[in-house]
Amino acid sequence: MSYVSSTVGRVLDQINRSYFLPAIQRPYVWQPDQIIALFDSLLKGYPISSFLFWEIKPERRSDWEIYKFIENFRYGDTHNEVAESDGRDVVLVLDGQQRLTSLLIGLRGTFTVRSKYGRRNNPDAWSKQRLYIDLLKDPAIEAEDGDREDLGVTYGLKFSEEEPKSDADHLWMKLGNILDCTSDDVLDRLADEMLARLPSDTPRSMRRVAERNLDRLYRTVWKDGVIAYYTEKDQSYDRVLDIFIRANDGGTKLSKSDLLLSMITSKWEGVSARQEIYDFVDRLNSGLDARNEIDKDFVMKSCLVLCDLDQRYKVGNFTTANLKLIEDSWRQIKASLEATLRLVNRFGIDRDTLTSVNALLPIAYYIYRTGCGSLDGSTPFEATNSQRIHHWLLGSLLNSVFGGSSDQTIGAARAAIQESLKSGRDFPYRGLVQRLASRGRVTEFDDNNIDAVLDTTYGKRTCFLAASLLYDAQNWGTTQYHIDHIIPRSLADRKVLMGRNLPEARIQQILESVNKLGNLQLLLGRENLEKSNTPFGQWIETRDRDFLERHLIPDDPSLWDVAALPEFVAAREGLIRRRLRELNFDPVDIDVSKRSQLQVSTAGN
């Protein structure tokens, strides 16, 4: 391999003219301090590692989706702008995107940051900053800034919204001004202009520091061949992909989707796969009624599962034939995944409570195959299958059915759905339970795993999942609910209990019981605010007579006092055990009279 050296200035002139990014590259992720450290290294003459370019032949330009480098970066933005390849030479940067983007931002662009506690949608919270250099800062003297000292930064580099104020000890210049110095004569004129800004009594030693810093910056950008790069000219995508993976092995790890997106983009016709998937992920996470945390890898794995392909998420499964199938099915795949997220969000399950995204795949596959949408209607089919999915999903999440390596579990679930749909359109709750149980993945509840549910405590990520099992209601995502302590937590305070002259051992038992599932219920937000710290025995008098049954609360007033909290929790756990065992039946087969007793009302009480 033969490397070529070039200057920063010459390379910057080619960025977004002939140097572009392939879809395979991940978004820009560097912070301002990293940009400053990069320039500090260059000014000190330190190497900044090599770069890897890929020259695309003119007849192959249309095969690849290319993207521009970001010149004006806004923190949190992740998407590069698509570029047109017509009528220009195209060289794709395979290794070095972060460094080249940082050079571009530092010398020609801006870095927009948000204030520490500012809201993202508040324009006043954002500050567009440029990189400046203090020409009077002697790099031989250690920085006073502790953070900079940790980074080894000794040149006076700083991002600022406005040019910092120069005085007798500081002479600030926008770093990008050096780009105008394409010759020694232009540099001399800039040096004269900058030195003329110094007070007349500035010591000669300080003037020499400014002259040296400016000259060093000039030579770093325009004279020294600090950009060492190798240009790959082979047009084989497989070879370039292998080179790319190896070249990036030591840096920030790329997700498999970053590697595959370029492959898909090169195969799909008339659409940018990368932009499609980025935009779709953004929609699933921020464009629905609840916030989700779905990534590109999940979407691409879903493509394999929904298209009845090998569900293992590896490059070899994204063959040309498979990519064509995915492209043809993409609209239906998107609709099915969005319907799935809308359905589970309606259950109250979102980024805070969804403990395994893979548990969504059987649901998405069922919706994909049946075309039933998000089951948000009131027909018997929609109500029945929504309830089946709800119970199955809760059991899967609480029992960690899709934890660890779950490819075989996903395949078994898909096979169960395929088999069931040969004879009907209902969600195969019983078929899934039995097929997964045969593989040691238990979704139902028995004496072996009920205790684990009962051990769920307030504040755990699974707390809402366990609490929602106690009710037949599903639409928690459409109401503002609170997880409420039935016996108020404020009454289980150690000082309050000591004031009642309770023994230490009893106090400890109460403290250990207060946050258990047996003392938790789901209440409408306004109900919980009304209840507040009111003793339960007093507050329950304001509720309807069926409240206790709906919330599985023991109908024994002697247990409602905080002093009897351990016995209250034990009695309620008995009712919860009975409820969980009942859920082992197909939900729609549960006796109607029993269900009516357990159904939670979301109407005002």
C-alpha positions as CSV (number, residue, x, y, z in Angstrom):
1,M,0.0,0.0,0.0
2,S,1.4,3.4,-1.0
3,Y,0.4,6.4,1.0
4,V,0.3,10.0,-0.2
5,S,0.7,13.1,1.9
6,S,-1.2,16.3,1.4
7,T,-1.9,19.5,3.4
8,V,-4.9,20.3,5.4
9,G,-5.7,23.3,3.1
10,R,-5.6,21.2,-0.1
11,V,-7.7,18.4,1.4
12,L,-10.3,20.9,2.8
13,D,-10.6,22.4,-0.7
14,Q,-11.8,19.0,-2.0
15,I,-14.3,18.2,0.8
16,N,-17.9,18.3,-0.6
17,R,-16.4,18.9,-4.0
18,S,-14.8,15.5,-4.7
19,Y,-14.4,14.1,-1.2
20,F,-17.7,12.7,0.2
21,L,-19.0,10.1,2.7
22,P,-20.6,6.7,1.9
23,A,-23.8,5.6,3.5
24,I,-21.7,3.1,5.5
25,Q,-20.3,5.9,7.7
26,R,-21.8,6.6,11.1
27,P,-22.9,10.1,12.1
28,Y,-20.5,12.7,13.4
29,V,-20.0,12.3,17.1
30,W,-17.1,14.4,18.2
31,Q,-17.3,17.1,21.0
32,P,-15.7,20.6,20.9
33,D,-12.9,19.5,23.2
34,Q,-12.0,16.7,20.8
35,I,-11.8,19.2,17.9
36,I,-9.6,21.5,20.0
37,A,-7.3,18.6,20.9
38,L,-7.0,17.6,17.2
39,F,-5.8,21.1,16.3
40,D,-3.5,21.2,19.3
41,S,-1.9,18.0,18.1
42,L,-1.4,19.3,14.6
43,L,0.1,22.5,15.8
44,K,2.6,20.5,17.9
45,G,3.5,18.4,14.9
46,Y,2.0,15.2,16.3
47,P,0.7,12.6,13.8
48,I,-3.1,12.2,13.6
49,S,-3.1,8.8,12.0
50,S,-3.7,8.0,8.4
51,F,-6.8,8.2,6.2
52,L,-8.4,5.8,3.8
53,F,-10.1,6.9,0.6
54,W,-12.0,5.1,-2.1
55,E,-11.9,6.4,-5.6
56,I,-15.1,5.6,-7.5
57,K,-14.9,5.2,-11.3
58,P,-17.2,7.5,-13.3
59,E,-19.3,4.6,-14.6
60,R,-19.9,3.4,-11.0
61,R,-20.9,6.8,-9.5
62,S,-24.6,6.2,-9.8
63,D,-24.3,2.9,-7.9
64,W,-23.6,4.6,-4.6
65,E,-25.4,7.0,-2.3
66,I,-23.0,9.7,-1.2
67,Y,-23.3,12.3,1.6
68,K,-21.8,15.6,2.3
69,F,-19.5,16.4,5.2
70,I,-21.1,18.5,7.9
71,E,-19.7,22.0,7.9
72,N,-22.0,23.7,10.4
73,F,-22.8,21.1,13.0
74,R,-25.6,21.3,15.6
75,Y,-25.1,19.1,18.6
76,G,-27.5,16.2,18.5
77,D,-28.1,16.2,14.8
78,T,-27.2,12.8,13.3
79,H,-27.9,13.1,9.6
80,N,-25.6,14.2,6.7
81,E,-27.1,15.8,3.6
82,V,-27.3,13.7,0.5
83,A,-25.0,14.8,-2.3
84,E,-25.4,14.5,-6.1
85,S,-22.6,12.7,-7.9
86,D,-23.3,13.8,-11.4
87,G,-20.5,15.7,-13.2
88,R,-17.9,15.4,-10.5
89,D,-15.1,13.1,-9.4
90,V,-16.1,11.1,-6.4
91,V,-13.7,9.9,-3.7
92,L,-15.4,8.4,-0.6
93,V,-13.8,8.6,2.8
94,L,-13.7,5.2,4.4
95,D,-11.6,6.1,7.5
96,G,-11.1,9.6,8.8
97,Q,-14.6,11.1,8.7
98,Q,-14.5,12.3,12.3
99,R,-11.1,14.0,11.9
100,L,-11.9,15.6,8.5
101,T,-15.3,16.8,9.7
102,S,-13.5,18.3,12.8
103,L,-11.0,20.1,10.6
104,L,-13.8,21.4,8.4
105,I,-15.8,22.7,11.4
106,G,-12.7,24.2,13.1
107,L,-11.5,26.1,10.0
108,R,-14.5,26.8,7.9
109,G,-17.7,26.0,9.9
110,T,-19.4,26.2,13.3
111,F,-20.4,24.0,16.2
112,T,-23.8,24.8,17.7
113,V,-24.2,23.7,21.3
114,R,-27.1,23.7,23.7
115,S,-26.8,25.3,27.1
116,K,-26.6,22.9,30.0
117,Y,-30.2,23.1,31.1
118,G,-31.7,24.6,28.0
119,R,-34.6,22.9,26.2
120,R,-34.0,21.5,22.8
121,N,-37.0,23.4,21.2
122,N,-35.9,26.7,22.7
123,P,-33.9,28.7,20.1
124,D,-32.4,30.8,22.9
125,A,-30.8,27.7,24.4
126,W,-28.5,27.2,21.4
127,S,-25.2,28.9,20.7
128,K,-23.5,28.8,17.3
129,Q,-19.7,28.9,18.0
130,R,-16.5,29.2,15.9
131,L,-13.0,28.2,16.8
132,Y,-10.6,31.0,17.8
133,I,-6.9,31.0,18.7
134,D,-5.1,33.3,21.1
135,L,-1.9,34.2,19.4
136,L,-0.3,35.4,22.6
137,K,-0.8,32.1,24.4
138,D,2.7,30.5,24.6
139,P,2.3,26.7,24.0
140,A,5.4,26.1,26.0
141,I,3.6,27.3,29.2
142,E,1.1,24.7,30.6
143,A,-2.6,25.6,30.4
144,E,-4.3,27.0,33.5
145,D,-7.5,25.2,32.6
146,G,-7.4,21.9,34.4
147,D,-9.6,20.1,31.8
148,R,-7.3,21.3,29.0
149,E,-4.3,20.2,31.0
150,D,-5.8,16.7,31.2
151,L,-6.0,16.7,27.4
152,G,-2.5,18.1,27.0
153,V,-3.8,21.1,25.2
154,T,-1.4,24.0,25.5
155,Y,-2.3,26.2,22.4
156,G,-4.9,28.9,23.1
157,L,-7.8,27.4,21.2
158,K,-11.4,28.1,22.2
159,F,-14.9,27.8,20.7
160,S,-16.9,31.0,21.1
161,E,-20.1,32.6,19.8
162,E,-18.4,35.9,19.3
163,E,-14.7,36.7,18.9
164,P,-13.2,36.8,22.4
165,K,-12.1,40.2,23.5
166,S,-8.4,40.9,23.0
167,D,-6.3,42.8,25.5
168,A,-2.7,43.2,26.6
169,D,-2.5,39.5,27.3
170,H,-4.7,38.0,24.6
171,L,-4.8,38.4,20.9
172,W,-7.7,36.4,19.5
173,M,-8.1,35.5,15.8
174,K,-10.7,33.3,14.1
175,L,-8.8,30.1,13.2
176,G,-10.4,30.0,9.7
177,N,-8.7,33.3,8.7
178,I,-5.6,31.2,7.9
179,L,-7.4,29.7,4.9
180,D,-7.0,33.0,3.1
181,C,-3.2,32.8,3.5
182,T,-2.4,30.9,0.3
183,S,1.0,32.4,0.0
184,D,3.8,33.8,2.2
185,D,3.0,37.4,1.2
186,V,-0.6,37.0,2.3
187,L,0.6,35.6,5.6
188,D,2.9,38.6,6.1
189,R,0.0,41.0,5.6
190,L,-2.2,39.1,8.1
191,A,0.7,39.1,10.6
192,D,1.1,42.8,10.2
193,E,-2.7,43.3,10.7
194,M,-2.8,41.2,13.9
195,L,0.3,42.7,15.5
196,A,-1.0,46.2,14.8
197,R,-3.9,45.4,17.2
198,L,-1.4,45.0,20.1
199,P,-0.8,47.8,22.5
200,S,2.3,49.8,21.6
201,D,4.0,48.8,24.8
202,T,3.6,45.1,24.2
203,P,7.0,43.4,25.0
204,R,9.0,42.1,22.0
205,S,8.9,38.6,23.5
206,M,5.1,38.5,23.4
207,R,5.1,39.8,19.8
208,R,7.5,36.9,18.9
209,V,5.0,34.4,20.5
210,A,2.2,35.8,18.3
211,E,4.4,35.6,15.2
212,R,5.5,32.0,16.0
213,N,1.9,30.9,16.6
214,L,0.6,32.4,13.4
215,D,3.5,31.0,11.4
216,R,3.0,27.6,13.0
217,L,-0.7,27.7,12.1
218,Y,0.1,28.7,8.5
219,R,2.6,25.8,8.1
220,T,0.2,23.3,9.7
221,V,-2.5,24.2,7.2
222,W,-0.7,25.0,4.0
223,K,2.9,23.7,4.1
224,D,3.2,20.4,6.1
225,G,1.9,17.2,4.6
226,V,0.1,16.1,7.7
227,I,-2.7,14.3,5.9
228,A,-1.4,10.9,4.9
229,Y,-3.8,8.8,3.0
230,Y,-4.2,5.7,0.9
231,T,-6.6,5.6,-2.0
232,E,-8.3,2.2,-2.8
233,K,-9.3,2.0,-6.5
234,D,-10.8,-1.5,-6.6
235,Q,-14.5,-1.3,-7.3
236,S,-15.4,-4.5,-5.5
237,Y,-17.9,-3.7,-2.8
238,D,-17.1,-6.8,-0.7
239,R,-13.3,-5.9,-0.7
240,V,-14.0,-2.3,0.3
241,L,-16.5,-3.3,3.0
242,D,-13.8,-5.7,4.4
243,I,-11.2,-2.9,4.3
244,F,-13.6,-0.5,6.0
245,I,-14.4,-2.9,8.9
246,R,-10.8,-3.6,9.5
247,A,-9.8,0.1,9.3
248,N,-12.5,1.1,11.8
249,D,-11.8,-1.8,14.2
250,G,-9.8,0.3,16.6
251,G,-12.1,3.3,16.7
252,T,-15.7,3.8,17.9
253,K,-17.5,0.6,17.1
254,L,-20.0,0.8,14.3
255,S,-23.3,-1.0,14.6
256,K,-24.0,-3.7,12.0
257,S,-26.7,-1.6,10.5
258,D,-24.1,1.1,9.7
259,L,-22.3,-1.4,7.6
260,L,-25.4,-2.8,6.0
261,L,-27.0,0.5,5.1
262,S,-24.5,1.1,2.4
263,M,-25.2,-2.3,0.9
264,I,-28.9,-1.7,0.9
265,T,-28.6,1.8,-0.4
266,S,-26.5,0.6,-3.3
267,K,-29.2,-2.1,-4.2
268,W,-32.5,-0.2,-3.7
269,E,-33.8,1.7,-6.7
270,G,-35.2,5.2,-6.5
271,V,-34.9,5.6,-2.7
272,S,-32.2,6.3,-0.2
273,A,-32.3,3.3,2.1
274,R,-30.1,5.1,4.7
275,Q,-32.4,8.1,4.8
276,E,-35.5,6.0,4.8
277,I,-34.4,3.9,7.8
278,Y,-33.0,6.9,9.7
279,D,-36.3,8.8,9.2
280,F,-38.4,5.8,10.1
281,V,-36.4,5.2,13.3
282,D,-36.9,8.9,14.2
283,R,-40.6,8.5,13.6
284,L,-40.9,5.4,15.8
285,N,-39.0,7.1,18.6
286,S,-40.4,10.6,18.5
287,G,-43.3,10.7,16.2
288,L,-45.8,8.5,17.9
289,D,-47.9,9.1,21.0
290,A,-45.2,7.7,23.3
291,R,-41.4,7.9,23.4
292,N,-39.7,4.7,22.2
293,E,-36.0,3.6,21.9
294,I,-35.8,1.7,18.7
295,D,-32.5,1.5,16.7
296,K,-31.6,0.8,13.1
297,D,-30.4,-2.7,14.0
298,F,-33.9,-3.6,15.3
299,V,-35.5,-2.3,12.1
300,M,-33.2,-4.2,9.9
301,K,-33.5,-7.4,11.9
302,S,-37.3,-7.0,11.6
303,C,-36.9,-6.9,7.8
304,L,-35.5,-10.4,8.0
305,V,-38.1,-11.8,10.4
306,L,-41.1,-10.3,8.7
307,C,-40.0,-11.4,5.2
308,D,-39.6,-15.0,6.4
309,L,-35.9,-15.0,5.9
310,D,-33.2,-16.4,8.2
311,Q,-33.7,-14.3,11.4
312,R,-30.0,-14.3,12.3
313,Y,-28.8,-10.7,12.0
314,K,-25.6,-11.2,9.9
315,V,-24.3,-9.7,6.7
316,G,-24.6,-13.0,4.8
317,N,-28.4,-12.9,5.1
318,F,-28.7,-9.6,3.2
319,T,-28.1,-11.1,-0.2
320,T,-29.2,-9.4,-3.4
321,A,-32.3,-11.5,-3.6
322,N,-33.2,-10.9,0.0
323,L,-32.6,-7.1,-0.4
324,K,-35.0,-7.1,-3.3
325,L,-37.6,-8.9,-1.3
326,I,-37.1,-6.4,1.6
327,E,-37.4,-3.5,-0.8
328,D,-40.6,-4.8,-2.3
329,S,-42.1,-5.3,1.2
330,W,-40.7,-2.2,2.8
331,R,-44.0,-0.2,2.9
332,Q,-45.8,-3.1,4.6
333,I,-42.8,-3.7,6.9
334,K,-43.0,0.0,8.0
335,A,-46.7,-0.1,8.5
336,S,-46.5,-3.3,10.6
337,L,-43.7,-2.0,12.9
338,E,-45.5,1.3,13.4
339,A,-48.7,-0.5,14.2
340,T,-46.8,-2.7,16.7
341,L,-45.3,0.3,18.5
342,R,-48.7,2.0,18.6
343,L,-50.3,-1.1,20.1
344,V,-47.7,-1.6,22.8
345,N,-47.6,2.1,23.5
346,R,-51.4,1.9,24.1
347,F,-50.6,-0.8,26.7
348,G,-48.4,1.8,28.5
349,I,-45.2,0.2,27.4
350,D,-42.6,2.5,26.0
351,R,-38.8,3.2,26.2
352,D,-38.9,3.2,30.0
353,T,-40.7,-0.1,30.4
354,L,-39.9,-2.1,27.3
355,T,-37.2,-4.4,28.6
356,S,-36.6,-6.3,25.3
357,V,-37.3,-5.0,21.9
358,N,-37.1,-8.5,20.5
359,A,-40.3,-9.4,22.2
360,L,-42.0,-7.1,19.7
361,L,-41.0,-9.2,16.7
362,P,-43.6,-12.0,17.1
363,I,-46.3,-9.3,17.4
364,A,-45.0,-7.4,14.4
365,Y,-44.9,-10.6,12.4
366,Y,-48.5,-11.4,13.3
367,I,-49.6,-7.9,12.3
368,Y,-47.6,-8.2,9.1
369,R,-49.1,-11.5,8.1
370,T,-52.7,-10.7,9.0
371,G,-52.7,-7.0,8.1
372,C,-54.8,-6.3,11.2
373,G,-53.1,-3.0,12.1
374,S,-52.8,-1.8,15.6
375,L,-56.0,-3.5,16.8
376,D,-57.4,-0.2,18.2
377,G,-61.0,-0.8,17.2
378,S,-63.9,-2.2,19.1
379,T,-64.8,-5.2,17.0
380,P,-64.7,-8.6,18.8
381,F,-61.7,-9.6,16.7
382,E,-59.7,-6.5,17.7
383,A,-60.6,-6.5,21.4
384,T,-59.9,-10.2,21.7
385,N,-56.6,-10.2,20.0
386,S,-55.4,-7.0,21.6
387,Q,-56.0,-8.7,25.0
388,R,-54.2,-11.9,23.9
389,I,-51.2,-9.9,22.8
390,H,-51.2,-7.8,25.9
391,H,-51.1,-10.8,28.2
392,W,-48.5,-12.6,26.1
393,L,-46.2,-9.6,26.0
394,L,-46.3,-9.0,29.7
395,G,-45.5,-12.6,30.4
396,S,-42.6,-12.5,27.9
397,L,-41.1,-9.4,29.3
398,L,-41.5,-10.3,33.0
399,N,-40.1,-13.8,32.4
400,S,-37.2,-12.5,30.2
401,V,-38.2,-14.9,27.4
402,F,-36.2,-12.9,24.8
403,G,-33.2,-12.3,27.0
404,G,-29.7,-13.4,25.9
405,S,-29.3,-15.0,22.5
406,S,-32.9,-15.0,21.3
407,D,-32.6,-15.9,17.6
408,Q,-33.9,-19.4,18.1
409,T,-36.7,-18.1,20.3
410,I,-37.7,-15.6,17.6
411,G,-37.6,-18.4,15.0
412,A,-39.8,-20.7,17.2
413,A,-42.3,-17.9,17.8
414,R,-42.5,-17.2,14.1
415,A,-43.1,-20.9,13.3
416,A,-45.9,-21.0,15.9
417,I,-47.6,-18.0,14.3
418,Q,-47.2,-19.5,10.8
419,E,-48.7,-22.8,11.9
420,S,-51.7,-21.0,13.6
421,L,-52.5,-18.8,10.7
422,K,-53.1,-21.8,8.5
423,S,-56.4,-22.3,10.3
424,G,-57.4,-18.8,11.5
425,R,-56.4,-15.2,12.0
426,D,-56.4,-14.9,15.8
427,F,-53.2,-14.2,17.7
428,P,-52.0,-17.7,18.8
429,Y,-51.5,-17.1,22.5
430,R,-51.8,-20.8,23.5
431,G,-49.7,-21.9,20.5
432,L,-46.9,-19.4,21.4
433,V,-46.9,-20.4,25.0
434,Q,-46.6,-24.1,24.2
435,R,-44.0,-23.7,21.4
436,L,-41.8,-21.5,23.6
437,A,-42.2,-23.7,26.7
438,S,-40.9,-26.6,24.7
439,R,-37.7,-24.7,24.3
440,G,-37.5,-23.8,27.9
441,R,-38.9,-20.3,27.5
442,V,-41.8,-19.9,29.9
443,T,-44.2,-17.1,29.4
444,E,-46.9,-18.1,31.9
445,F,-46.9,-18.0,35.7
446,D,-46.6,-20.9,38.1
447,D,-45.1,-21.5,41.6
448,N,-41.6,-21.3,40.0
449,N,-41.8,-17.8,38.8
450,I,-44.7,-16.1,40.5
451,D,-42.4,-15.2,43.5
452,A,-40.1,-13.3,41.1
453,V,-43.1,-11.1,40.0
454,L,-44.1,-10.6,43.6
455,D,-40.6,-9.5,44.5
456,T,-40.9,-6.6,42.1
457,T,-40.5,-3.4,44.0
458,Y,-41.3,0.3,43.4
459,G,-38.8,2.0,41.1
460,K,-37.7,-1.1,39.2
461,R,-38.1,-0.9,35.4
462,T,-40.5,-3.9,35.5
463,C,-42.7,-2.3,38.2
464,F,-45.4,-1.0,35.8
465,L,-45.3,-4.3,33.8
466,A,-46.0,-6.3,37.0
467,A,-48.6,-3.9,38.3
468,S,-50.5,-3.9,35.0
469,L,-50.8,-7.7,35.2
470,L,-53.3,-7.1,38.0
471,Y,-55.9,-5.6,35.7
472,D,-57.7,-6.5,32.5
473,A,-57.5,-2.9,31.3
474,Q,-55.0,-2.4,28.5
475,N,-55.1,1.2,27.5
476,W,-52.7,2.6,30.1
477,G,-50.9,4.5,27.5
478,T,-54.0,6.7,26.8
479,T,-54.5,7.7,30.4
480,Q,-52.3,9.4,32.9
481,Y,-51.7,6.8,35.6
482,H,-49.6,6.7,38.7
483,I,-48.0,3.8,40.5
484,D,-49.5,4.3,44.0
485,H,-48.6,3.0,47.4
486,I,-51.9,1.7,48.8
487,I,-50.7,2.2,52.3
488,P,-49.0,5.6,51.9
489,R,-45.3,5.5,52.0
490,S,-45.2,8.6,54.1
491,L,-46.9,6.7,56.9
492,A,-44.2,4.0,56.8
493,D,-41.5,6.5,57.7
494,R,-39.2,5.3,60.5
495,K,-39.8,8.4,62.7
496,V,-43.5,8.1,62.3
497,L,-43.4,4.4,63.2
498,M,-41.1,5.0,66.2
499,G,-43.6,7.6,67.4
500,R,-46.2,4.8,67.6
501,N,-43.9,2.9,69.9
502,L,-43.5,0.0,67.5
503,P,-40.7,-2.5,68.2
504,E,-37.6,-2.2,65.9
505,A,-38.2,-5.6,64.4
506,R,-41.7,-4.6,63.4
507,I,-40.6,-1.3,62.0
508,Q,-38.0,-3.2,59.8
509,Q,-40.7,-5.5,58.5
510,I,-42.9,-2.6,57.6
511,L,-40.1,-0.8,55.8
512,E,-39.3,-3.9,53.9
513,S,-43.0,-4.3,52.8
514,V,-43.9,-0.7,51.8
515,N,-42.4,-0.8,48.3
516,K,-43.4,-4.4,47.4
517,L,-45.8,-5.1,44.6
518,G,-48.3,-6.2,47.2
519,N,-48.6,-2.6,48.3
520,L,-48.8,-1.1,44.8
521,Q,-51.7,-0.3,42.5
522,L,-52.3,1.7,39.3
523,L,-54.4,4.8,39.8
524,L,-55.5,7.6,37.6
525,G,-53.2,10.6,38.1
526,R,-55.9,12.8,39.6
527,E,-57.0,10.0,41.9
528,N,-53.5,9.6,43.3
529,L,-53.2,13.3,43.8
530,E,-56.5,13.3,45.7
531,K,-55.4,10.3,47.8
532,S,-52.0,11.7,48.5
533,N,-51.0,10.8,52.1
534,T,-54.5,10.1,53.3
535,P,-54.7,6.8,55.3
536,F,-56.2,4.1,53.1
537,G,-59.0,3.3,55.5
538,Q,-60.2,6.9,55.4
539,W,-59.7,7.4,51.6
540,I,-61.5,4.2,50.6
541,E,-64.7,5.6,52.0
542,T,-64.7,8.0,49.0
543,R,-64.5,5.2,46.4
544,D,-67.2,2.9,45.0
545,R,-67.9,-0.4,46.6
546,D,-66.2,-2.4,43.8
547,F,-62.9,-0.6,44.2
548,L,-61.3,-3.3,46.4
549,E,-62.2,-6.1,44.0
550,R,-60.9,-4.3,41.0
551,H,-57.6,-3.6,42.6
552,L,-57.3,-7.0,44.4
553,I,-57.2,-5.4,47.8
554,P,-58.1,-7.5,50.9
555,D,-61.5,-6.6,52.3
556,D,-60.3,-6.6,55.9
557,P,-60.1,-3.1,57.4
558,S,-57.9,-4.4,60.2
559,L,-55.1,-4.8,57.6
560,W,-55.4,-1.2,56.3
561,D,-53.4,0.3,59.1
562,V,-49.7,0.8,58.4
563,A,-48.8,-1.2,61.5
564,A,-50.3,-4.3,59.8
565,L,-48.6,-3.6,56.5
566,P,-46.6,-6.9,56.4
567,E,-49.9,-8.9,56.9
568,F,-51.7,-6.6,54.3
569,V,-49.0,-7.4,51.7
570,A,-49.1,-11.1,52.4
571,A,-52.9,-11.2,52.1
572,R,-52.8,-9.2,48.8
573,E,-50.0,-11.4,47.4
574,G,-52.4,-14.3,47.9
575,L,-55.0,-12.5,45.7
576,I,-52.3,-11.7,43.1
577,R,-51.2,-15.3,43.0
578,R,-54.7,-16.4,42.2
579,R,-54.9,-13.7,39.5
580,L,-51.6,-14.8,37.9
581,R,-52.6,-18.4,37.8
582,E,-55.8,-17.4,36.2
583,L,-53.8,-15.7,33.4
584,N,-52.4,-19.1,32.4
585,F,-55.6,-19.7,30.5
586,D,-56.1,-18.1,27.1
587,P,-57.3,-14.6,28.1
588,V,-60.5,-14.8,26.1
589,D,-61.5,-18.1,27.8
590,I,-61.4,-16.7,31.3
591,D,-64.8,-16.9,32.9
592,V,-66.7,-13.7,32.2
593,S,-67.9,-13.3,35.7
594,K,-64.3,-13.5,37.1
595,R,-63.1,-11.0,34.5
596,S,-65.7,-8.5,35.4
597,Q,-64.7,-8.6,39.0
598,L,-61.0,-7.9,38.1
599,Q,-61.6,-5.3,35.4
600,V,-60.3,-1.9,36.3
601,S,-62.4,1.1,35.6
602,T,-60.7,4.1,34.1
603,A,-63.8,6.2,34.8
604,G,-64.0,8.6,37.7
605,N,-64.5,6.9,41.0
